[in-house]
Amino acid sequence: MKPFDYVRPTSIEEAVAAARAPDAVYLAAGTNLLDLMKAGVTRPARVVDISYLPGLNAIERDPDGGVRIGALVTNADLAHDEAFADDFPAVAEALLSGASAQLRNAATVAGNLMQRTRCRYFYDTASACNKRTAGTGCDALGGHNDGHAVFGWSDACIATHPSDFCVPLVALDAVVEIAGENGRRDVALDEFHRLPGDTPDQETVLAPGELIVAVRLPAEAAGLRAHARYLKVRERTSYAFALVSAAAALAIDDDGTITDARIALGGVAPKPWRARTAEQGLIGCKADADAFAAAGRTAMAAARPSGDNAHKITLGARVVARVLARAAAGTPRELPALPASPFAIQAGELAHV
């Protein structure tokens, strides 16, 4: 491992100043960063440890029903916060479907937003990777790429974003609070992660030194609590990243007509992918299987394979249809034993996706 400076600031202002140095990175739980450093994928000159900063580990409710989640709140603490899970059940379901219990006890909200792709060529330092080292090429193109992106990819990068947590957050219009040398600013999570284009090494809109301090969910998102679910298809039920995942939230009136719809997908793009056209197509429709199947097809209509992954297009349509059906059936009072798993079958469902 390359030698590096270690800095432990006592305030956000000190942290931002310290992280403006060249090749500086922030460290909190380190569940992704330390693996990258040990593998030589990331070689920082300075590590700024923010895990002891005060004021970043609280879950705060707004008077109108929204919530502000501190950057250092752990995945487990957030998922098991009873009031939060009641109001944002799809987010809790996504959190509990990610990683292992041990990792969820350590991993943080901000770290989840900042985790790097799990593309095997990114982690293999003998492979060409424009995301790891700009201008070196992309061995995933023409390589083993059955798990890569079908939306938003470029000839420079076809990697996907791995987060479960970010998928329902994007569907529910989450906002990221950022601190920098010029003060605070807000960025919609849907705009926080960048598409690769010609610069896949630039993954977010963060400027050098900028620090995520919180994530907010609006009160409108809590208003969808009665019909909100997350579904994740992976290569094994325990501890695997999503092949394809989807979050859905609906508002349904007394006549069974959909009045609001939110859909986002994971595992299909370099960022959490909002399916806005499919959402609009559901408004005014009866909440039934035909409408959900059509929404699934619409959600994937613009997808194009980046290699051996055309199966993701069919799978994505089915996952969207299934998660909409689950959302329409109503949010369960308790999360299933296998959160977000297609094998946590509900009454009336078929086993296949």
C-alpha positions in Angstrom: 0.0 0.0 0.0 1.3 3.5 -0.9 2.3 5.6 2.2 -0.2 8.4 2.9 -0.9 11.3 5.3 -3.6 10.6 7.9 -5.6 13.6 9.1 -8.4 13.6 11.7 -10.2 17.0 11.6 -12.5 18.2 14.3 -14.9 20.3 12.2 -16.5 20.2 8.8 -14.5 23.3 7.8 -11.2 21.6 8.8 -12.2 18.5 6.9 -13.0 20.5 3.7 -9.7 22.4 3.9 -7.7 19.2 4.5 -9.4 17.3 1.6 -8.6 20.0 -0.9 -5.0 18.7 -1.1 -4.2 16.7 -4.3 -5.2 13.0 -4.2 -7.0 13.4 -0.9 -9.9 11.1 0.0 -12.4 11.0 2.9 -12.6 8.0 5.2 -15.6 7.0 7.3 -16.4 3.3 7.7 -14.0 2.5 4.8 -16.0 -0.6 3.7 -15.2 0.2 0.1 -12.2 2.5 0.3 -9.9 0.2 2.3 -10.5 -2.7 -0.2 -9.6 -0.3 -3.1 -6.5 0.9 -1.3 -5.3 -2.7 -0.5 -5.8 -3.7 -4.1 -3.9 -0.6 -5.4 -7.0 0.6 -7.3 -7.0 3.8 -5.2 -3.7 5.3 -4.1 -4.4 8.5 -2.1 -1.7 10.9 -0.9 -3.9 11.9 2.1 -6.7 10.2 4.0 -9.1 12.6 5.8 -10.9 10.6 8.6 -14.3 12.2 9.1 -15.7 9.4 11.3 -15.3 11.5 14.5 -16.9 14.7 13.1 -19.7 15.9 15.4 -23.3 16.4 14.1 -23.3 14.0 11.2 -24.9 10.9 12.7 -28.4 12.1 13.5 -31.8 11.3 11.8 -33.8 14.5 12.1 -37.5 14.9 11.3 -38.8 18.1 9.6 -42.1 19.6 10.9 -43.7 18.9 7.5 -42.9 15.1 7.5 -39.6 15.1 5.6 -36.4 13.7 7.0 -32.7 14.8 7.1 -30.2 11.9 7.5 -26.7 12.7 8.6 -23.9 11.5 6.4 -22.4 9.2 9.1 -25.7 7.4 10.0 -25.1 3.7 9.4 -27.1 1.7 7.1 -28.3 -0.6 9.9 -29.3 2.3 12.2 -31.3 3.9 9.4 -33.0 0.7 8.3 -34.0 -0.2 11.9 -35.2 3.3 12.8 -38.9 2.5 13.3 -40.2 5.9 12.4 -38.0 6.1 9.3 -39.0 2.6 8.1 -42.7 3.4 8.6 -42.5 6.5 6.4 -39.9 5.3 3.8 -40.3 1.5 3.7 -38.8 1.0 0.2 -35.6 2.7 1.5 -35.4 0.4 4.5 -36.1 -2.6 2.4 -33.3 -1.6 0.0 -30.9 -1.0 2.9 -31.6 -4.4 4.4 -31.1 -6.2 1.1 -27.6 -4.8 0.7 -24.3 -6.4 1.9 -24.1 -8.4 5.1 -25.3 -7.5 8.6 -21.7 -6.8 9.6 -21.2 -4.4 6.8 -24.5 -2.7 7.3 -23.5 -2.0 10.9 -20.5 0.0 9.7 -21.3 1.4 6.3 -22.6 4.9 6.2 -25.2 6.9 4.2 -22.6 9.1 2.5 -20.3 6.2 1.8 -23.2 4.4 0.1 -23.6 7.3 -2.3 -19.8 7.3 -3.0 -19.1 3.6 -3.4 -17.3 2.6 -6.6 -18.5 0.3 -9.3 -18.0 -3.5 -8.9 -16.8 -3.9 -12.5 -14.2 -6.6 -12.4 -11.9 -4.7 -14.8 -12.0 -1.7 -12.5 -10.6 -3.8 -9.6 -8.1 -5.7 -11.8 -5.1 -3.3 -12.0 -3.7 -5.3 -14.9 -6.8 -4.4 -17.0 -7.4 -1.2 -19.0 -10.0 0.9 -17.2 -10.8 4.6 -18.0 -12.6 4.9 -14.7 -9.5 3.9 -12.7 -7.0 5.6 -14.9 -8.2 8.1 -17.5 -7.3 7.4 -21.1 -6.2 3.8 -20.7 -9.1 2.2 -22.4 -11.9 -0.2 -21.3 -11.3 -4.0 -21.2 -14.9 -4.5 -20.3 -15.9 -3.7 -23.8 -15.5 -7.1 -25.5 -14.8 -8.8 -22.2 -17.0 -10.5 -19.7 -19.7 -8.0 -19.6 -23.0 -9.8 -19.0 -23.5 -7.7 -15.9 -22.8 -4.3 -17.3 -24.9 -1.2 -18.2 -27.8 -1.0 -20.7 -28.5 2.7 -20.0 -26.2 5.7 -20.0 -23.0 3.9 -21.0 -20.4 5.2 -23.4 -17.6 3.7 -25.5 -15.3 4.8 -22.6 -17.1 3.0 -19.8 -19.9 0.4 -19.4 -19.8 -0.1 -15.6 -22.8 0.1 -13.4 -23.4 1.8 -10.1 -23.7 -0.8 -7.3 -25.9 0.9 -4.7 -29.2 -0.5 -3.4 -29.9 2.5 -1.1 -29.6 5.0 -3.9 -32.4 3.4 -6.1 -35.4 4.3 -3.9 -33.7 7.6 -2.9 -33.7 8.6 -6.6 -37.3 7.5 -7.0 -38.3 9.6 -4.0 -36.5 12.8 -5.0 -33.8 12.8 -2.4 -31.5 15.8 -2.1 -27.8 15.7 -1.1 -26.4 18.4 1.2 -22.8 19.3 0.4 -20.3 21.4 2.2 -17.4 23.1 0.4 -14.9 25.9 0.7 -17.7 28.3 -0.5 -20.3 27.1 2.0 -23.3 24.7 1.6 -25.2 23.7 -1.5 -28.0 21.1 -2.4 -27.9 18.8 -5.3 -30.8 16.4 -6.4 -29.5 12.9 -6.1 -30.7 12.2 -9.6 -28.1 14.8 -10.7 -25.4 13.8 -8.2 -23.8 10.9 -10.2 -22.4 11.7 -13.6 -22.8 9.6 -16.8 -19.4 8.5 -18.1 -19.2 10.2 -21.5 -15.5 10.7 -22.2 -14.6 11.2 -18.6 -15.8 8.1 -16.6 -13.2 8.9 -13.9 -15.4 11.8 -12.9 -18.2 10.0 -11.2 -20.0 12.7 -9.2 -20.6 16.5 -9.3 -18.4 17.0 -6.1 -15.6 19.5 -6.5 -12.3 18.9 -4.8 -12.7 18.9 -1.0 -16.5 18.9 -1.1 -18.1 16.8 1.6 -21.5 15.1 1.8 -23.0 16.2 5.1 -26.6 14.8 4.8 -29.3 13.4 2.6 -32.9 14.7 2.7 -36.1 13.1 1.7 -39.2 15.3 1.2 -42.5 15.0 2.9 -44.1 14.0 -0.4 -42.1 10.8 -0.3 -43.5 9.8 3.0 -47.0 10.3 1.5 -46.3 7.3 -0.7 -45.6 5.0 2.3 -48.7 2.8 1.8 -47.6 1.5 -1.6 -43.8 1.4 -1.7 -41.4 -1.6 -2.3 -37.9 -2.5 -3.5 -37.1 -5.7 -5.5 -33.6 -7.0 -6.1 -32.5 -9.8 -8.5 -29.0 -11.1 -7.7 -26.9 -14.1 -8.4 -27.5 -15.5 -4.9 -30.0 -14.4 -2.3 -27.4 -13.5 0.3 -24.7 -10.9 -0.1 -24.6 -10.0 -3.8 -24.9 -6.8 -5.7 -27.9 -6.4 -7.9 -28.1 -7.8 -11.4 -31.2 -5.7 -11.8 -33.2 -4.0 -9.0 -36.1 -1.6 -8.9 -37.9 0.6 -6.5 -41.6 1.6 -6.9 -44.0 3.9 -5.0 -47.6 4.6 -5.9 -50.5 6.7 -4.9 -53.8 4.9 -5.6 -57.2 6.5 -5.1 -60.4 4.7 -3.8 -61.3 3.7 -7.4 -58.0 1.9 -7.9 -56.6 4.5 -10.2 -53.0 5.5 -10.0 -52.5 9.2 -9.2 -48.8 9.3 -8.6 -46.0 6.8 -9.5 -42.3 6.6 -8.9 -39.9 4.1 -10.5 -36.1 3.7 -10.4 -33.8 0.9 -11.4 -30.4 -0.3 -10.2 -27.7 -2.4 -11.8 -28.6 -1.2 -15.3 -26.7 2.1 -15.6 -23.6 4.1 -14.3 -26.1 5.8 -11.8 -29.4 5.0 -10.2 -31.8 5.2 -13.2 -35.1 7.0 -12.9 -37.8 5.7 -15.3 -39.9 8.9 -15.7 -41.6 8.0 -18.9 -42.9 4.8 -17.4 -44.1 6.8 -14.3 -46.1 9.2 -16.5 -47.6 6.4 -18.4 -49.1 4.9 -15.2 -50.9 8.1 -14.1 -54.6 7.7 -14.6 -54.4 3.9 -15.2 -56.0 1.3 -13.1 -53.5 -0.4 -10.8 -53.5 -3.8 -12.5 -51.1 -6.3 -14.1 -51.6 -5.0 -17.7 -50.6 -1.5 -16.6 -47.6 -2.7 -14.7 -46.4 -4.9 -17.6 -46.7 -1.9 -19.9 -44.7 0.2 -17.5 -42.0 -2.4 -17.4 -41.7 -2.4 -21.2 -41.7 1.4 -21.3 -39.0 1.6 -18.5 -36.7 -0.5 -20.6 -37.6 0.8 -24.1 -34.5 2.9 -24.5 -32.1 0.3 -23.2 -29.4 -1.0 -25.4 -26.9 -3.8 -24.6 -23.3 -3.0 -24.1 -22.1 -6.5 -24.7 -23.5 -9.9 -23.5 -26.2 -8.3 -21.4 -29.3 -8.1 -23.5 -31.0 -10.3 -21.0 -31.0 -7.4 -18.6 -33.6 -5.6 -20.8 -36.2 -8.4 -20.5 -35.3 -8.9 -16.9 -35.6 -5.2 -16.1 -39.1 -5.1 -17.6 -40.2 -8.0 -15.5 -38.6 -6.6 -12.3 -40.4 -3.3 -12.8 -43.7 -5.0 -13.4 -43.2 -7.2 -10.3 -42.2 -4.4 -7.9 -45.2 -2.3 -9.1 -47.5 -5.2 -8.4 -46.0 -5.6 -4.9 -46.3 -1.9 -4.2 -49.9 -1.9 -5.4 -50.7 -4.8 -3.1 -49.7 -2.6 -0.2 -46.6 -2.1 2.0 -46.4 -5.0 4.5 -46.5 -4.1 8.2 -43.2 -5.9 8.7 -40.4 -6.3 6.2 -40.2 -9.9 4.8 -37.5 -12.3 6.1 -35.6 -11.8 2.8 -35.9 -8.1 2.1 -36.3 -7.2 -1.6 -35.8 -10.8 -2.6 -38.0 -12.3 -5.4 -38.0 -15.5 -3.2 -39.8 -13.8 -0.4 -43.1 -14.7 -2.1 -46.3 -13.1 -1.1 -49.8 -14.7 -1.4 -50.9 -14.8 -5.0 -47.5 -14.3 -6.5 -45.6 -16.6 -8.9 -42.1 -17.7 -7.9 -40.5 -16.5 -11.2 -39.8 -12.8 -11.9 
